[in-house]
Amino acid sequence: MEDLDRLSLELKLRNFSQKTVKAYKFRVGKFLSTIGKPAVEVSDLELKEYVAGLLDREGPESVAQAISALKFFYLSVHKRDLVIPYPARPKSLPEVLTV
C-alpha cells in the first residue's frame, strides 16, 4: 500500500473531516514529491530544511498545517515521532473602536 493511501486510511479511521483528509494528503504528497525519495529514508535535518523553505514562501498558518500533516503522517504511518517546532504567529494589537 502506498504512503498516501495509508495516510488516508489512518485519517479516515480516526474520523477526520474530508477537508482535513484532503489538506493532509496534499501537504504530504507535496513533501514527498519535493524530497524525491521514500519517506522512511528522509532524515530529521531534511524535514527541517523543507519546513524552513516553506517559511520563506508561505505564512505561519500554512506552515503549521504542513507540520501537523507531516507529524501525523510519520507518527501514524511510519511510527516515527518528529520534533519540529511550529512557527510563531505574528502578534497584533487588538483593534480599538473609537467613539
N, C-alpha and C positions, 0 to 999 in steps of 0.2 A: 504494500500500500504506500502510495506517495505521501510525502510530508504534509502537503496542503490538504490532502484527503483525511489524514489522521488528525490534523488540527481541526478541520471542520467537524469530524466525528466527536472529538472531545468537547468542542463548543456546544454542539447540539445535545450531547449527553448531560451537560450542565445547564441546559435550558437558557442559553444566552439568546438575546434578541437577534432577529435576522440582520439588523443594521450592524450589530457588533460582529457577527459572523462574517459579514461582507467586509467590514473595515479591517478586522484582524487578518483575514485571508489576503486582502490587498497589501497590507503592510508587510506581512511575512513573505508573500510572493515577490514583492519589490526588493526586499532584502536579499532573498535567495538568488534572484536574477542579477542583482548588483554584485554580490560576493562572487558568484560564479563557481562555487564548489559545494559539496554536500554539507548540510548543516552540522553534522557531527564533527567535521574537520575544522570548523571555524573556532578561532581562539577568542579569548576574552578581549584581547587587545584589538582584534579586527572588529568585534562588535562595538567597542567603544569608539573606534575610528569612524565606523559607519554612523553612529549616533552623532558624533561631533560634526560630521559632514552634513547631517540633516539640520543641525542647529544653524548652519550657515545659510540654508535655503528655506527653512520653514519656521513657523512660530513655535513658541514653547508648548502650546496645547497640542499641536500636531505631533511634535516630537514626543510628548508624554504618551500619546496614544500609540505611537510606534514602539516605544519602550515597553508599554503594557502588553502589546501584542507579542513582542519578542520574548518577554519574560514568561508569558503564558505558554507560548509555543515550546520553549526549551524545557520548562518545568513539566508540562503535561505530556509532551510527545517524546522528549529525549531524557527526561528525568535528570535534568541538569539545572541547578539554580544559578541565576545570573545576578551579579551585583553591579547594576548600572544605576547611577543616581538620576532622578528626574530633574529636568531643568527648572530653575527658579522662574516663577512667574513675575512679570513686572508689576510693581506696586503702584497704584494710583490713588490719589486723594479722592474722597467722595465728593460728588457734586453737591454744592450747597445752593439752595434756592434763595433768590432774593425776594424782598417784599414786593 
